[in-house]
């Protein structure tokens, strides 16, 4: 019979897959031989890493998980592991804070799980939880880095994302937000040493926001020169006509003149091998990245060593050490005056920032109250140096053929030395300022696990019991100096006033867990798990709390006979229910701590110290948040596993949510406290479609599509509140999470815009202006191979949601926003509030845009986008070409990232994905403010195998 190749025609928006067939004249004797091909068997018997590092067959899992291979991460040539994951996993949202070198990226799985607490996923490296919190974003709006940025992508074998509560229950409260399991590479037994050398060179080009490039500085169409208040406005005349009249006026493009080409060099060398009982892998990599903002850079040294051995029969040891040292030189961003971007983004096209210094050596200010951005580059700086050590030791003892004991001890030890300086002559700190901070984090994790499994005639029983202890100790010492004596000398001894502060926390979690699984003939799987957790951040009476999960999987195709199984060769449905506790509150919220007094008087004062009780009353009755999640799923393989479909629908209800800052009567001596009161509901659908439309000896095409639509509704806040601030957005009862809030246009009962006597719109109230959370996201990845050539590309999208573009708060007023390009007088469409008649008053563009710049509704823009995330081309030369050379293989890779972005026409920034300028926490969601722009990048890589 004729062999057929499936060629799906994919429509991403509707996720409809009509199929056609390409015929090739190739005869096979029996269709069963095709159905039982090695590829099919490998896909169906795929083994994945699950909770606690346990490896299981994917076909038997009763919950949702998705794997990314390390090789797929490396194709992107992204220095950041998290950025390399973007758009690849259904239900995972990643947001980079900016395009600065080493910039932090948040990772949220299945939407919001806590109303005010941490919503980022737990990161687990080789079975040990590690710290991924943002750090060193000090100063006035600096760009911090993520903890995961310390991990070298080249050492990763694979990443498995555990999404639902049933999948993560064994990790306790830390896993309530989803878990990202990172497995590092191993050596190979009975193999001679293999050396791999790779080098990557990248160029980064800032994706700049559009601006009006027609009108010069001035006011009312009149050019105004000189260092005065009006210099910053761009409401002057057309610059072409001005240049004809005034030869001293020159055209400038402030953004293009400021931003430079960023460059990244990454060099890696590794060696691996092994003998009959042991294997090893050792790696060193050095990353050197310069940013698009001058004087910014990120360098990182990574050392990795992993050794596995069989000490004696039945007893094995795996030990690994991951050490990194990184140095981050970064500029402030956001609207702080020490950010060079605040002034730069709103500067007129006729303004020359040079010279930077006056004749007497002082700063040449931008107008009278703004730092010159080039002076800031020379005189304001942030430097963070982070040393980090992650050792992991795992011992396995096979007590019996059906029982294994595992002891795993790991640590995450880091030291962050941060220094911030502002030189004499700054607008905000005229006498200069210094900050020095030493932060140390020590996290020790221990797991003791007993695994058991036994096969009977029709049944297979497996299970585990274990104990976990996680201890985290964080201490921080900060020194602040003001009143510098000598210009440009950034030593604390140069400060005339020095103050100190110290902060320490010690937390501990203890957990006891168990899991059991009953497998009947490999088609009916029942899984039960339970955990009993204790947390030191909760009240003494309620520190321990139980929870668990139950899940059932049914591989229905094992019961199907006949020709239909030639079409659907695998099908499974699954259902699960889980409850998970979450101690998502800061340390010492259950007590009332003291802190050093600082109001009006700097302490110590005259040799005496002073302390005040916190105005936040500790709550000794705090208990954990409780999440209950129901999930159903479907997984299938068609046409000899050439097409795969996975779907999951989940509903998660969170109750007893921890809410901080609840106001209490001042008569208590305190102003606020923390209570258990919030309720939120998150639901969503996840789809994963995989296909191999064409597969021949020489040519292969693989395609992956993912889709997800998590939706979080705030059901209750409590404490007498119907809304609460979460930073730049609000949690509002009955609404989606992260609602934008601010002044809105005045309108009549029919929704018509109202204008005042001058013919301009105005505001008379505040209101909610939409959610910052996307409605849905998705991605499509295509990979092709022809002989030694391979190439691929990835599109991904996020649709729905709004952001507050506060760049336009300034740029509309100053007249530099792209929206102000049309300067003709016009009539605002609306109703005269005084007469009720249609407005006929003509207004000037300058008056209109300066008015609406202060109305929040005018700054709300859609954040939808579609990106060509990545394009890569690879060519591999195999050992047949290097017969007489030491090389076994050579691969050349060309990569482009962020090559094309589409966004809604109302968005006036450069990249709506970067909408959390001020960090990765909840409070930074939905704001676009003078951030370092993201980059369009081009890379070339060479990899050699010896």
Secondary structure, 3 states (H helix, E strand, C coil): CEEEEEEEEEECCCCEEEEEEEEEEEECCCHHHHHCCHHHHHHHCCEEECHHHCEEEHHHCCCCEEEEEHHHHHHCCCCCHHHHHCCCCCCEEEEECCCCCCCCEEEEECCCCCCCCCCCCEEEECCEEECCCCECCCCCCECCECHHHHCCHHHEEEEEEECCHHHHHHHHHHHCCCEEEEEECCCCCCEEEEEEEEEEEEEEEECCCCECCCECCEECCEECCCCCHHHHCECCCEHHHHHHHCCCCCCCCHHHHHCCCEEEEEEEEEEEEECCCEEEEEEEEEEEEECCCCCCEEEEEEEEEEEEEEEECCEEEEEEEEEEEEEEEECECCCCCCCHHHHHHCCCCCCCCCCCECCCCCECCECCCECCHHHHHHHEEEEEEEEEEEEEEEEEEEEECCEEEEEEEEEEEEEEEEEEEECCCCCCCCCCEEEEEEEEEEEEEEEEEEEEEEECCCEEEEEEEEEEEEEEEEEEEEEEEEEECCCCCCCHHHEEEEEEEEEEEEEEEEEEEEEEEEEECCCEEEEEEEEEEEECCCCHHHCEEEEEEEEEEECHHHHCCCCHHHHEEEEEEEEEEEEEEECCCCCCCCCCCEEECCCCCCCCECCECCEEECCEECCCCCCCEEEEEEEEEEEEEECCCCEEEEEEEEEEEEEEEEEEEEECCHHHCCCEEEEEEEEEEEEEEEEEEEEEEEECCCEEEEEEEEEECCEEEEEECECCECEEECCCCEEECCCECCEEEEEEECECCCCCEEECCCCCECEEEEEEEEECCCCEEEEEEEEEEECCEEEEEEEEEEECCEEEECHHHHHHHHCCEHHHCCCCCEECCCEECCCCCECCCEECHHHHHHHHCCCHHHHEEECCEEEEEEEEEEEEECCCCCCCCCCCEEEEEEEEEEEEEEECCCCCCCCCCCCECCCCCHHHCCEECCCCCCEEEEEEEEEEEC
